[in-house]
């Protein structure tokens, strides 16, 4: 059968910003003859994430991340449905996920690398398995619970950078639900600020592109900062840390502001928690969606819908 796939067309360079032309859409032929242990899957949703920028380099800088190869199919988090199977762990019709899902409309994958999912856990919102109910949500949950040291009744203030992104938007809500009396998000547009305050219940939001961050942060955090969930690194993080109280805790989750530079790569959520997504349709838009996410064009999790 004929399928479409996305391959790495070129590398942006260690210090370069990725562009859509770094990716190439092509057609290829896929055999439907399965070997023992294999399954044919139809791709439903694919995820683009900041860590993928490191995989565009010849050397990712991390032992646990392998680089994407030129002219080879790109892979990452994905969700799909099994169309046929010769493995014991999944059957036709099952919804499955993998961290190494090829950017293809259909693919033959080893059943051992697929995890079966229960759509009822997300009320049928299967893309949530790539965000709030996937590794992104788990990262936010463990980050706040294990490293944030949030204590109810302690009058704590929490600041989240990259707050309108997939992880930050969940982390801020968890901090609020766990007892922080003030949760302030830092993001890059007035639209994102509105979403954080009106939709997600943040106390305030700072638009770092339009406002003086040190001054605005002092206004929003009059008692200083006790917990900082860091998704961006760089100058913004230096500003937040300078206003932290003694004994405060910094959760180092990500440093997206540094990912285009030649530096080393450093359970279901509460039903009160709201999930934000930016969904783009079509495998042909994978490159555009990835580059938009790297520039902060998404609100919540950036998802690409491949098929129904």
C-alpha positions as a printed NumPy array, in Angstrom:
array([[  0.   ,   0.   ,   0.   ],
       [  1.048,   3.618,  -0.561],
       [  1.657,   5.715,   2.528],
       [  2.99 ,   9.192,   3.216],
       [  5.887,   9.806,   5.557],
       [  8.064,  12.674,   6.769],
       [ 11.845,  12.354,   6.595],
       [ 14.661,  14.583,   7.836],
       [ 15.662,  16.562,   4.746],
       [ 18.464,  18.633,   6.275],
       [ 19.907,  19.689,   9.619],
       [ 19.504,  23.261,  10.901],
       [ 23.006,  23.3  ,  12.364],
       [ 23.793,  23.244,  16.067],
       [ 23.07 ,  26.938,  16.467],
       [ 20.348,  27.285,  13.839],
       [ 16.613,  27.598,  14.254],
       [ 14.69 ,  24.79 ,  12.521],
       [ 12.679,  25.611,   9.413],
       [  9.94 ,  23.566,   7.711],
       [ 12.341,  22.813,   4.843],
       [ 14.389,  20.665,   7.247],
       [ 11.604,  18.099,   6.755],
       [ 10.41 ,  16.461,   3.545],
       [  7.112,  14.751,   2.786],
       [  7.339,  11.727,   0.504],
       [  5.385,   8.675,  -0.531],
       [  6.587,   5.148,   0.014],
       [  5.28 ,   1.619,  -0.291],
       [  4.362,  -0.377,   2.799],
       [  3.874,  -4.121,   2.785],
       [  0.78 ,  -5.482,   4.478],
       [  2.403,  -8.896,   4.96 ],
       [  3.131,  -9.101,   8.661],
       [  5.713, -11.208,  10.441],
       [  5.106, -12.804,  13.804],
       [  5.041, -10.127,  16.505],
       [  4.153,  -7.286,  14.126],
       [  1.086,  -5.09 ,  13.762],
       [ -0.143,  -2.76 ,  11.034],
       [ -1.262,   0.514,  12.575],
       [ -3.025,   3.576,  11.183],
       [ -1.723,   6.814,  12.647],
       [ -4.294,   9.02 ,  14.369],
       [ -2.19 ,  11.661,  16.155],
       [  1.468,  12.629,  16.255],
       [  3.249,  14.831,  18.77 ],
       [  5.953,  17.456,  18.286],
       [  7.987,  18.367,  21.367],
       [ 10.94 ,  20.641,  22.23 ],
       [ 13.323,  17.727,  22.907],
       [ 13.086,  16.811,  19.235],
       [ 15.252,  19.811,  18.345],
       [ 18.221,  17.937,  19.83 ],
       [ 17.496,  14.947,  17.603],
       [ 17.957,  17.148,  14.53 ],
       [ 21.688,  17.402,  15.313],
       [ 24.245,  14.737,  14.409],
       [ 25.026,  14.513,  18.129],
       [ 22.036,  14.938,  20.463],
       [ 24.219,  15.597,  23.488],
       [ 22.327,  12.97 ,  25.496],
       [ 22.994,   9.235,  25.673],
       [ 19.291,   8.417,  25.866],
       [ 18.388,  10.34 ,  22.677],
       [ 19.37 ,   9.061,  19.242],
       [ 19.732,  11.527,  16.357],
       [ 17.389,  11.45 ,  13.401],
       [ 19.179,  10.364,  10.228],
       [ 19.043,  12.296,   6.969],
       [ 16.494,  10.955,   4.459],
       [ 15.139,   8.583,   7.123],
       [ 11.643,   8.688,   8.601],
       [ 11.314,  10.869,  11.682],
       [  9.738,   9.399,  14.835],
       [  8.324,  10.494,  18.177],
       [  5.21 ,  10.136,  20.282],
       [  2.155,   8.838,  18.45 ],
       [ -1.276,   7.284,  18.863],
       [ -2.971,   5.022,  16.354],
       [ -5.348,   2.161,  15.764],
       [ -4.376,  -1.425,  14.936],
       [ -5.677,  -2.493,  11.518],
       [ -4.215,  -6.013,  11.566],
       [ -2.03 ,  -7.915,  13.967],
       [  0.181, -10.958,  14.334],
       [  1.185, -10.245,  17.914],
       [ -0.342, -11.399,  21.179],
       [ -0.351,  -7.995,  22.887],
       [ -2.715,  -6.135,  20.562],
       [ -5.601,  -6.956,  18.263],
       [ -7.414,  -5.341,  15.358],
       [ -9.244,  -2.22 ,  16.54 ],
       [ -7.06 ,  -1.588,  19.594],
       [ -5.862,   1.949,  20.25 ],
       [ -2.122,   1.944,  20.93 ],
       [  0.734,   4.371,  21.558],
       [  4.518,   4.434,  21.336],
       [  7.376,   6.851,  22.024],
       [  8.963,   5.775,  18.72 ],
       [  6.034,   6.199,  16.355],
       [  7.168,   6.912,  12.772],
       [  5.806,  10.029,  11.119],
       [  3.814,   7.972,   8.618],
       [  0.126,   7.691,   7.812],
       [  0.411,   3.929,   8.383],
       [  3.243,   1.795,   9.711],
       [  4.243,  -1.769,  10.517],
       [  5.495,  -1.864,  14.098],
       [  6.622,  -4.464,  16.581],
       [  3.899,  -5.285,  19.067],
       [  6.451,  -5.267,  21.88 ],
       [  6.916,  -1.533,  21.33 ],
       [  3.216,  -0.687,  21.497],
       [  1.209,   0.119,  24.617],
       [ -2.512,  -0.595,  24.532],
       [ -4.701,   2.32 ,  25.655],
       [ -8.17 ,   2.592,  27.157],
       [-10.062,   5.4  ,  25.35 ],
       [-12.511,   5.663,  28.254],
       [ -9.76 ,   7.155,  30.421],
       [ -9.864,  10.299,  28.263],
       [-13.535,  10.251,  27.216],
       [-12.448,   9.497,  23.675],
       [ -9.975,  12.41 ,  23.417],
       [ -7.195,  10.13 ,  22.189],
       [ -4.738,  12.994,  21.64 ],
       [ -4.665,  13.51 ,  25.43 ],
       [ -2.501,  10.385,  25.659],
       [  0.25 ,  12.446,  24.016],
       [ -0.166,  15.285,  26.509],
       [ -2.017,  15.58 ,  29.791],
       [ -2.458,  11.822,  30.263],
       [  0.922,  10.964,  28.767],
       [  4.543,  11.704,  29.546],
       [  3.853,  15.456,  29.495],
       [  1.271,  15.289,  32.261],
       [  3.362,  12.831,  34.225],
       [  6.354,  15.168,  33.977],
       [  4.311,  18.056,  35.353],
       [  2.819,  15.921,  38.123],
       [  6.093,  14.404,  39.308],
       [  7.924,  17.703,  38.962],
       [  5.533,  19.569,  41.228],
       [  4.858,  16.726,  43.661],
       [  8.443,  15.489,  44.051],
       [ 10.493,  18.672,  43.654],
       [  8.125,  21.569,  44.275],
       [  7.554,  20.956,  47.995],
       [  4.15 ,  22.607,  47.849],
       [  2.464,  22.67 ,  51.272],
       [ -1.157,  23.589,  51.863],
       [ -1.538,  26.562,  54.162],
       [  2.039,  27.744,  53.646],
       [  1.051,  30.841,  51.62 ],
       [  3.334,  29.838,  48.745],
       [  3.708,  31.568,  45.388],
       [  4.495,  29.529,  42.285],
       [  5.819,  30.853,  38.973],
       [  5.76 ,  28.831,  35.754],
       [  7.711,  29.806,  32.633],
       [  6.541,  28.495,  29.3  ],
       [  3.238,  28.44 ,  31.162],
       [  0.986,  28.158,  28.122],
       [  2.853,  25.132,  26.791],
       [  1.889,  21.502,  27.187],
       [  3.778,  20.907,  30.438],
       [  3.594,  24.365,  32.   ],
       [ -0.171,  24.65 ,  31.627],
       [ -0.633,  21.426,  33.595],
       [  2.084,  22.166,  36.175],
       [  0.524,  25.477,  37.148],
       [ -2.865,  23.888,  37.71 ],
       [ -1.342,  21.143,  39.851],
       [  0.459,  23.751,  41.94 ],
       [ -2.811,  25.595,  42.5  ],
       [ -4.72 ,  22.416,  43.352],
       [ -1.956,  21.302,  45.736],
       [ -2.138,  24.493,  47.765],
       [ -0.247,  27.425,  46.255],
       [ -2.195,  30.605,  47.014],
       [ -0.726,  32.361,  43.983],
       [  0.266,  30.888,  40.606],
       [  1.781,  33.199,  38.008],
       [  2.497,  32.154,  34.438],
       [  5.032,  33.651,  32.027],
       [  4.234,  33.317,  28.317],
       [  4.611,  35.114,  25.006],
       [  1.281,  36.656,  23.998],
       [ -1.798,  38.382,  25.388],
       [ -3.915,  35.504,  24.066],
       [ -1.895,  33.042,  26.115],
       [ -2.107,  35.271,  29.189],
       [ -5.884,  35.352,  28.85 ],
       [ -6.079,  31.57 ,  28.526],
       [ -3.95 ,  31.044,  31.643],
       [ -6.04 ,  33.343,  33.818],
       [ -9.535,  32.838,  32.422],
       [ -9.424,  29.175,  31.406],
       [ -6.869,  27.59 ,  33.733],
       [ -7.265,  29.603,  36.93 ],
       [ -3.79 ,  31.162,  37.14 ],
       [ -3.668,  34.182,  39.465],
       [ -1.868,  36.316,  36.888],
       [  0.17 ,  36.072,  33.719],
       [  3.149,  38.   ,  32.334],
       [  3.693,  38.581,  28.616],
       [  7.473,  38.561,  28.361],
       [  7.371,  39.923,  24.803],
       [  5.444,  43.048,  25.776],
       [  6.053,  43.671,  29.48 ],
       [  9.043,  44.403,  31.681],
       [  9.363,  40.998,  33.325],
       [ 11.231,  41.98 ,  36.546],
       [  8.793,  44.808,  37.314],
       [  5.66 ,  42.864,  36.39 ],
       [  6.837,  39.821,  38.338],
       [  7.258,  41.896,  41.506],
       [  3.721,  43.222,  41.055],
       [  2.296,  39.707,  40.61 ],
       [  4.422,  38.134,  43.373],
       [  4.514,  40.692,  46.224],
       [  5.637,  38.025,  48.709],
       [  8.403,  36.701,  46.469],
       [  8.572,  33.332,  44.694],
       [  8.634,  30.019,  46.575],
       [  8.322,  27.5  ,  43.716],
       [  9.573,  27.971,  40.158],
       [  8.668,  25.485,  37.411],
       [ 11.231,  26.246,  34.696],
       [ 10.52 ,  25.315,  31.086],
       [ 12.646,  27.911,  29.304],
       [ 15.962,  28.679,  30.993],
       [ 17.933,  31.737,  29.917],
       [ 17.24 ,  35.336,  30.915],
       [ 13.671,  34.735,  32.072],
       [ 14.775,  32.088,  34.543],
       [ 17.54 ,  34.336,  35.843],
       [ 14.922,  37.016,  36.502],
       [ 12.608,  34.647,  38.371],
       [ 15.366,  33.101,  40.457],
       [ 16.562,  36.569,  41.484],
       [ 13.157,  37.139,  43.094],
       [ 12.93 ,  33.791,  44.897],
       [ 12.661,  33.487,  48.649],
       [ 15.246,  31.691,  50.749],
       [ 14.398,  28.009,  50.894],
       [ 12.499,  28.132,  47.586],
       [ 12.57 ,  25.291,  45.086],
       [ 13.32 ,  25.322,  41.361],
       [ 11.969,  22.516,  39.177],
       [ 14.249,  22.24 ,  36.139],
       [ 11.958,  20.795,  33.509],
       [ 13.14 ,  22.323,  30.238],
       [ 15.266,  25.001,  28.6  ],
       [ 13.664,  25.641,  25.227],
       [ 15.364,  29.04 ,  24.934],
       [ 18.687,  27.191,  24.693],
       [ 17.77 ,  24.346,  22.32 ],
       [ 18.951,  26.148,  19.178],
       [ 22.386,  26.693,  20.726],
       [ 25.396,  24.407,  20.814],
       [ 25.034,  23.409,  24.463],
       [ 24.506,  19.977,  26.082],
       [ 20.916,  18.76 ,  26.306],
       [ 20.169,  19.153,  29.819],
       [ -1.809,   8.61 ,  36.154],
       [ -4.633,  10.531,  35.056],
       [ -4.818,  14.093,  36.387],
       [ -7.396,  15.696,  38.651],
       [-10.779,  16.249,  36.908],
       [-10.451,  19.875,  37.768],
       [ -7.612,  20.147,  35.446],
       [ -8.255,  21.73 ,  32.045],
       [ -6.389,  20.574,  28.924],
       [ -5.34 ,  22.993,  26.196],
       [ -4.336,  21.816,  22.718],
       [ -3.316,  23.345,  19.414],
       [ -4.323,  20.841,  16.73 ],
       [ -3.133,  20.972,  13.115],
       [ -4.478,  18.489,  10.558],
       [ -2.41 ,  16.701,   7.936],
       [  0.944,  14.927,   7.914],
       [  2.101,  17.43 ,   5.303],
       [  2.055,  20.09 ,   8.053],
       [  4.407,  18.293,  10.469],
       [  7.375,  20.547,   9.712],
       [  5.34 ,  23.745,  10.01 ],
       [  3.819,  22.568,  13.292],
       [  7.202,  21.622,  14.756],
       [  8.759,  24.975,  13.9  ],
       [  5.724,  26.852,  15.208],
       [  5.96 ,  24.959,  18.515],
       [  9.649,  25.826,  18.813],
       [  8.745,  29.526,  18.438],
       [  5.898,  29.342,  20.961],
       [  3.085,  29.357,  18.409],
       [  1.088,  26.755,  20.34 ],
       [ -1.234,  27.135,  23.293],
       [ -1.086,  23.914,  25.295],
       [  0.044,  20.719,  23.611],
       [  0.896,  20.877,  19.9  ],
       [ -0.808,  17.942,  18.19 ],
       [ -0.97 ,  16.904,  14.543],
       [ -4.1  ,  15.01 ,  13.542],
       [ -3.256,  12.474,  10.854],
       [ -6.536,  10.596,  10.393],
       [ -9.934,  10.014,  11.952]])
